[in-house]
Amino acid sequence: MTRPHLPLNALRAFEASARHLSFTKAAIELCVTQAAVSHQVKGLEARLGAKLFRRLPRGLVLTDEGIALLPGVRDSFDRIGRLLHRFEVGRVTEVLSVGVVGTFAVGWLLPRLADFRERHPFIDLRIMTNNNRVDVAAEGLDAAIRFGDGAWHGMEAVSLFEAPMSPLCSPATAARLRQPADLAGEVLLRSYRADEWPHWFAAAGCDCPAVRGPIFDSSWLMVEAALQGHGVALAPAMMFSREIEAGRLVQPFATGTVNGRYWLTWLKSRPASRALSAFADWLGGDSPA
């Protein structure tokens, strides 16, 4: 069965005319004559058997039929434009949208982002940060990097690495600390995981004092509070290596506790794309099937 010819030029002429409400301005945009645009629109109207514009002395007004047709035409051209925009030097760019817990994004991913772009120039990586609570499906993400035990309902999870937690504080605060028990005299900053400080004090071999410091939903924000002298944070030291090396942040005690790992996760119901497989390989996790 022969498919009817799709009048793309006429649809483009209609869309531009509807946007400008002028055949003349549409013609300027499309680099054709005003007569050509008018002819294309008249041909489309004849094909559809409906008037799309009312011609007025000083412009155009869409008819009800034109108003009904415009959203679909505009959306179709926008989608074609976005697809063509993804082509670069003869190859299509794959979009990969990843939700990333903020601490990992700033402490690990950003310092290595140039390497990923160099290795995978045709992956358009889009990063959205979160506080470890993310809904991959609802937020339209391809994957998410988060911290925990790897048990998320309906999700595949590739283990990346452990990130031991240690006390972190400003140099001024560190000067008051000689042994772990000295932390009892400091404000202990907390995350929403209430067991982290008790686990650390148990590993350090001393009793956990009352923990009444502010609660943060981001380790990065918590450490920033510690940098400003508001207390001692318990956070993954490896994610703050630049601040520690620069002397802005101090890890007063070597003891670290493992409360979880970083994971790359994605929906079990959605096959992994080539871009996601490449990203997993680059991260150092197992490549998704």
FILO-93566 format. One record per residue (C-alpha): residue number from 1; residue in one letter; x, z, y. Coordinates in pm, 1 decimal, padded with zeros to 6 digits. Layout:
BEGIN
R    nr   rest         c1         c3         c2
R   NUM      A          X          Z          Y
...
***
This chain:
BEGIN
R    nr   rest         c1         c3         c2
R     1      M    00000.0    00000.0    00000.0
R     2      T    00143.6   -00105.3    00336.9
R     3      R    00171.1    00176.5    00585.2
R     4      P    00046.3    00108.2    00938.7
R     5      H    00314.0    00060.5    01201.9
R     6      L    00381.1    00383.3    01390.7
R     7      P    00382.4    00304.3    01764.6
R     8      L    00675.8    00529.2    01861.5
R     9      N    00739.1    00352.5    02194.1
R    10      A    00374.2    00385.8    02287.3
R    11      L    00370.8    00754.2    02190.3
R    12      R    00683.4    00814.9    02397.9
R    13      A    00523.4    00635.1    02692.8
R    14      F    00209.5    00847.7    02652.0
R    15      E    00407.4    01175.1    02631.8
R    16      A    00616.8    01097.3    02940.5
R    17      S    00310.1    00982.4    03135.4
R    18      A    00119.4    01296.5    03037.1
R    19      R    00409.6    01516.5    03144.7
R    20      H    00445.6    01347.9    03483.8
R    21      L    00078.7    01239.7    03522.2
R    22      S    00224.4    00917.8    03656.3
R    23      F    00311.3    00583.2    03496.5
R    24      T    00569.0    00525.0    03770.6
R    25      K    00760.7    00850.2    03707.8
R    26      A    00739.6    00797.2    03333.2
R    27      A    00886.5    00449.8    03376.6
R    28      I    01178.9    00590.0    03577.9
R    29      E    01250.6    00845.9    03304.6
R    30      L    01228.9    00585.4    03025.8
R    31      C    01426.9    00323.1    03220.3
R    32      V    01154.5    00059.3    03191.0
R    33      T    00905.1   -00091.2    03433.3
R    34      Q    00580.5    00072.7    03535.4
R    35      A    00395.8   -00224.9    03388.9
R    36      A    00567.0   -00171.5    03051.8
R    37      V    00459.0    00192.8    03037.3
R    38      S    00102.0    00103.4    03134.7
R    39      H    00095.6   -00170.4    02869.9
R    40      Q    00223.4    00067.5    02599.0
R    41      V   -00038.9    00330.1    02683.6
R    42      K   -00318.7    00072.0    02691.2
R    43      G   -00206.5   -00051.3    02348.9
R    44      L   -00213.3    00305.1    02212.0
R    45      E   -00560.7    00359.5    02356.2
R    46      A   -00681.5    00036.8    02193.4
R    47      R   -00532.2    00144.0    01860.3
R    48      L   -00698.6    00487.1    01876.8
R    49      G   -01023.7    00358.3    02020.3
R    50      A   -01019.1    00624.3    02290.6
R    51      K   -00914.3    00659.1    02652.9
R    52      L   -00623.0    00900.0    02698.9
R    53      F   -00608.3    00897.3    03079.3
R    54      R   -00840.0    00856.7    03370.8
R    55      R   -00665.9    00636.3    03626.1
R    56      L   -00698.5    00770.5    03980.0
R    57      P   -00571.9    00620.4    04307.4
R    58      R   -00293.5    00882.9    04326.4
R    59      G   -00207.4    00947.6    03964.8
R    60      L   -00344.1    01020.6    03621.1
R    61      V   -00566.3    01283.9    03460.8
R    62      L   -00571.7    01345.4    03086.5
R    63      T   -00904.0    01294.5    02913.0
R    64      D   -01021.7    01535.4    02643.1
R    65      E   -00876.7    01295.4    02386.0
R    66      G   -00543.9    01288.3    02567.5
R    67      I   -00537.1    01668.3    02585.1
R    68      A   -00601.4    01686.0    02209.8
R    69      L   -00327.5    01434.8    02126.4
R    70      L   -00052.9    01566.6    02355.8
R    71      P    00055.4    01889.0    02174.8
R    72      G    00114.0    01713.9    01842.4
R    73      V    00305.0    01427.7    02001.9
R    74      R    00517.1    01659.4    02215.6
R    75      D    00597.1    01886.5    01919.5
R    76      S    00694.7    01589.2    01704.4
R    77      F    00936.3    01450.8    01963.3
R    78      D    01081.6    01797.3    02020.6
R    79      R    01144.7    01837.0    01647.8
R    80      I    01305.7    01492.8    01625.2
R    81      G    01521.5    01579.0    01926.4
R    82      R    01636.0    01906.8    01771.7
R    83      L    01720.8    01731.3    01446.0
R    84      L    01920.1    01456.2    01617.7
R    85      H    02099.7    01719.9    01825.2
R    86      R    02233.4    01866.3    01500.4
R    87      F    02430.7    01549.9    01425.7
R    88      E    02793.7    01558.9    01531.6
R    89      V    03054.5    01289.2    01460.7
R    90      G    02847.3    01147.9    01177.8
R    91      R    02756.2    01480.0    01013.8
R    92      V    02454.0    01704.9    01042.5
R    93      T    02511.4    02058.5    01166.0
R    94      E    02352.1    02326.8    00946.7
R    95      V    02193.5    02618.6    01127.4
R    96      L    02261.8    02962.5    00977.2
R    97      S    02079.2    03257.9    01133.8
R    98      V    02219.4    03595.5    01033.4
R    99      G    02107.6    03943.4    01132.4
R   100      V    02408.1    04173.6    01157.3
R   101      V    02429.5    04549.6    01199.5
R   102      G    02587.9    04597.6    01542.1
R   103      T    02893.8    04794.3    01430.7
R   104      F    02992.8    04522.3    01182.4
R   105      A    02924.0    04247.7    01437.3
R   106      V    03154.1    04394.1    01703.8
R   107      G    03412.9    04564.0    01484.0
R   108      W    03464.8    04300.4    01212.9
R   109      L    03280.4    03975.2    01270.5
R   110      L    03359.5    03890.8    01633.8
R   111      P    03739.7    03926.6    01598.0
R   112      R    03725.4    03673.1    01310.3
R   113      L    03461.2    03437.9    01447.2
R   114      A    03711.5    03177.5    01569.1
R   115      D    03847.0    03147.6    01215.5
R   116      F    03499.0    03083.7    01076.8
R   117      R    03429.4    02816.6    01337.3
R   118      E    03760.1    02647.2    01261.1
R   119      R    03691.7    02645.2    00887.6
R   120      H    03324.4    02546.5    00917.0
R   121      P    03272.3    02342.3    01235.3
R   122      F    02942.3    02199.9    01108.0
R   123      I    02772.3    02537.6    01064.6
R   124      D    02581.0    02649.0    01372.5
R   125      L    02605.9    03026.4    01324.6
R   126      R    02342.6    03227.7    01510.5
R   127      I    02393.2    03604.1    01520.6
R   128      M    02119.5    03857.9    01589.0
R   129      T    02221.6    04224.0    01593.5
R   130      N    02013.3    04510.3    01459.5
R   131      N    02037.1    04880.9    01378.7
R   132      N    02042.4    04825.3    00999.6
R   133      R    01663.9    04793.3    00984.1
R   134      V    01578.5    04426.8    00958.9
R   135      D    01300.6    04213.3    00808.9
R   136      V    01468.3    03887.0    00708.7
R   137      A    01143.1    03700.2    00643.2
R   138      A    00954.3    03819.1    00950.6
R   139      E    01247.6    03754.7    01184.5
R   140      G    01316.3    03405.1    01049.3
R   141      L    01667.3    03489.1    00931.4
R   142      D    01862.2    03320.2    00654.0
R   143      A    02052.2    03639.4    00571.1
R   144      A    02143.4    03984.0    00697.4
R   145      I    02456.2    04198.0    00685.8
R   146      R    02366.1    04565.1    00655.2
R   147      F    02502.2    04899.6    00545.8
R   148      G    02370.3    05095.9    00248.3
R   149      D    02353.9    05107.3   -00129.1
R   150      G    02255.1    04743.2   -00186.7
R   151      A    01903.3    04827.6   -00307.1
R   152      W    01659.9    04642.1   -00083.0
R   153      H    01330.9    04523.1   -00232.6
R   154      G    01310.9    04148.9   -00286.9
R   155      M    01666.5    04089.8   -00167.4
R   156      E    01980.4    03953.4   -00328.3
R   157      A    02279.0    04159.8   -00219.9
R   158      V    02648.8    04070.1   -00228.5
R   159      S    02886.6    04362.0   -00183.7
R   160      L    03141.9    04307.1    00093.4
R   161      F    03346.3    04627.5    00120.5
R   162      E    03335.2    05002.1    00163.1
R   163      A    03369.3    05158.3    00507.0
R   164      P    03473.8    05525.1    00475.3
R   165      M    03335.6    05757.2    00743.6
R   166      S    03572.7    05977.4    00946.1
R   167      P    03543.8    06186.5    01262.7
R   168      L    03627.7    05986.1    01576.7
R   169      C    03664.0    06124.1    01928.0
R   170      S    03834.7    06091.4    02264.1
R   171      P    04199.2    06198.5    02306.3
R   172      A    04088.6    06497.8    02515.5
R   173      T    03858.3    06619.1    02238.7
R   174      A    04122.0    06555.6    01970.4
R   175      A    04366.3    06782.5    02154.5
R   176      R    04139.1    07079.5    02069.0
R   177      L    04126.6    07002.5    01696.7
R   178      R    04388.5    07140.8    01457.0
R   179      Q    04188.9    07163.3    01134.5
R   180      P    03845.3    07043.5    01015.9
R   181      A    03691.1    07386.9    01075.7
R   182      D    03760.3    07342.6    01448.9
R   183      L    03481.8    07082.9    01455.9
R   184      A    03234.4    07372.4    01446.9
R   185      G    03306.0    07423.5    01817.1
R   186      E    03229.1    07062.2    01910.3
R   187      V    02910.9    06861.1    01955.7
R   188      L    02870.3    06660.5    01635.7
R   189      L    02702.4    06326.8    01705.8
R   190      R    02462.4    06209.8    01434.5
R   191      S    02309.0    05899.1    01284.7
R   192      Y    01959.7    05892.4    01131.5
R   193      R    02123.8    05960.1    00788.3
R   194      A    02120.3    06340.5    00791.2
R   195      D    02353.2    06389.6    00494.1
R   196      E    02664.6    06227.0    00644.8
R   197      W    02821.9    06531.0    00813.6
R   198      P    02753.3    06765.6    00516.0
R   199      H    02921.7    06514.4    00284.0
R   200      W    03223.4    06489.0    00508.9
R   201      F    03270.6    06865.8    00544.8
R   202      A    03240.2    06903.5    00166.0
R   203      A    03514.8    06644.4    00120.8
R   204      A    03727.0    06824.1    00382.7
R   205      G    03687.4    07151.2    00190.4
R   206      C    03500.9    07360.9    00446.4
R   207      D    03147.8    07467.6    00530.6
R   208      C    02933.2    07238.2    00742.2
R   209      P    02829.0    07402.2    01070.0
R   210      A    02487.8    07350.6    01227.8
R   211      V    02469.6    06989.2    01342.3
R   212      R    02261.6    06963.3    01658.8
R   213      G    02414.0    06672.0    01846.5
R   214      P    02219.6    06367.8    01966.0
R   215      I    02099.4    06116.5    01706.6
R   216      F    02195.3    05747.1    01743.8
R   217      D    02063.2    05441.1    01562.7
R   218      S    02394.3    05258.3    01613.3
R   219      S    02742.5    05370.8    01512.3
R   220      W    02882.1    05161.5    01794.0
R   221      L    02671.4    05347.5    02050.1
R   222      M    02762.1    05679.5    01889.4
R   223      V    03134.3    05604.8    01914.3
R   224      E    03093.0    05496.9    02275.6
R   225      A    02937.1    05837.2    02342.2
R   226      A    03239.4    06000.0    02176.0
R   227      L    03473.3    05791.0    02391.5
R   228      Q    03297.4    05925.3    02697.9
R   229      G    03355.3    06282.6    02582.7
R   230      H    03003.4    06365.2    02463.4
R   231      G    03111.6    06485.0    02119.4
R   232      V    03261.7    06377.3    01788.0
R   233      A    03122.0    06076.8    01602.0
R   234      L    03124.9    06024.6    01226.3
R   235      A    03170.5    05651.4    01180.5
R   236      P    03366.6    05388.1    00984.2
R   237      A    03714.8    05405.7    01138.0
R   238      M    03804.9    05054.0    01017.2
R   239      M    03543.4    04910.9    01252.4
R   240      F    03714.2    05072.5    01550.8
R   241      S    04076.5    04991.2    01468.5
R   242      R    04138.9    04821.1    01804.1
R   243      E    04025.2    05128.3    01999.0
R   244      I    04234.4    05355.3    01775.4
R   245      E    04544.1    05136.3    01807.5
R   246      A    04499.7    05126.8    02185.6
R   247      G    04488.6    05508.1    02197.6
R   248      R    04139.8    05518.0    02349.0
R   249      L    03992.6    05663.6    02030.4
R   250      V    04143.2    05919.2    01792.0
R   251      Q    04085.1    05982.2    01422.6
R   252      P    04193.7    06348.7    01409.1
R   253      F    04162.6    06391.6    01031.2
R   254      A    04243.7    06144.9    00753.2
R   255      T    03959.3    06257.3    00526.8
R   256      G    03698.7    05988.0    00478.7
R   257      T    03375.9    05980.4    00280.5
R   258      V    03202.6    05676.5    00133.6
R   259      N    02829.6    05689.9    00202.6
R   260      G    02761.6    05320.8    00147.2
R   261      R    02897.6    04969.1    00172.4
R   262      Y    02842.2    04660.9    00383.3
R   263      W    02635.2    04395.3    00207.2
R   264      L    02534.3    04036.4    00267.5
R   265      T    02166.2    04009.2    00176.6
R   266      W    01910.2    03730.0    00157.3
R   267      L    01563.9    03677.3    00009.2
R   268      K    01548.4    03629.0   -00367.5
R   269      S    01258.6    03389.5   -00314.5
R   270      R    01461.7    03155.7   -00092.3
R   271      P    01740.0    02940.0   -00242.8
R   272      A    02073.5    02988.5   -00070.1
R   273      S    02175.5    02694.6    00148.2
R   274      R    02522.2    02538.3    00152.9
R   275      A    02582.7    02710.1    00485.1
R   276      L    02495.9    03051.9    00341.0
R   277      S    02721.2    02992.5    00039.6
R   278      A    03007.9    02896.3    00270.7
R   279      F    02947.9    03204.0    00485.8
R   280      A    02947.9    03430.9    00177.8
R   281      D    03275.2    03277.0    00056.7
R   282      W    03432.8    03327.6    00399.0
R   283      L    03319.0    03690.6    00412.4
R   284      G    03489.1    03748.8    00080.7
R   285      G    03178.4    03827.9   -00118.7
R   286      D    03061.0    03648.8   -00430.1
R   287      S    02918.1    03306.0   -00351.1
R   288      P    02538.1    03301.4   -00391.5
R   289      A    02411.8    03065.5   -00659.8
***
